Amino acid sequence: MEPVYDETSYTMINPVTFVLEFLATYGWYLVGVGVALAYAIHKAQPTFNRWKEAREDAEYHKDPDRVLARMEAIQRAREKQQKDLLEASQRAIELQKEREERKRQETVDRLKKYGASSSDGQRLGTGDDGYLPLSGGASTSTYRPPKRSKCGGGGCGR
């Protein structure tokens, strides 16, 4: 005789299907709980911080040596930060001076190589020849746009 298997007792649940069905059934409830939890944490955070600070202050008032040690540690940290800042600023000043010196040396080398007449820009013409490129010299014709009237294309009904 063959054993009889009940198919419903041996059904395997696919985890992906289970999760999707759970989200389809209870998804909006989860969203609501998440929003409510975020709101509650947002509202409770300042109260928790005040409680935590009060507890730390009470511990420090009980032990004045801890207060002194904490203040000394803060002072040492500030001094270290100040020292690091001064060193960094000194390095930056030295690098700036080196760059300026390098640039000055390059300018001197360029002047030695090409002569004193080589500069970064060249002037057109000499100062006495009267060359003014933007003045629109007399020998060229100049364009003058036509007079604009209030009526387009002609003479306003005349």
SULHU-V287757 format. One record per run of one state. SS is the DSSP state (h for helix, s for strand, l for the rest). FROM is the first residue (numbers start at 1). TO is the last residue. Records with the same first field share a line. If there is no record, write none. Layout:
SS->FROM-TO ; FROM-TO
//
This chain:
l->1-14 ; 63-63 ; 115-158
h->15-62 ; 64-114
//
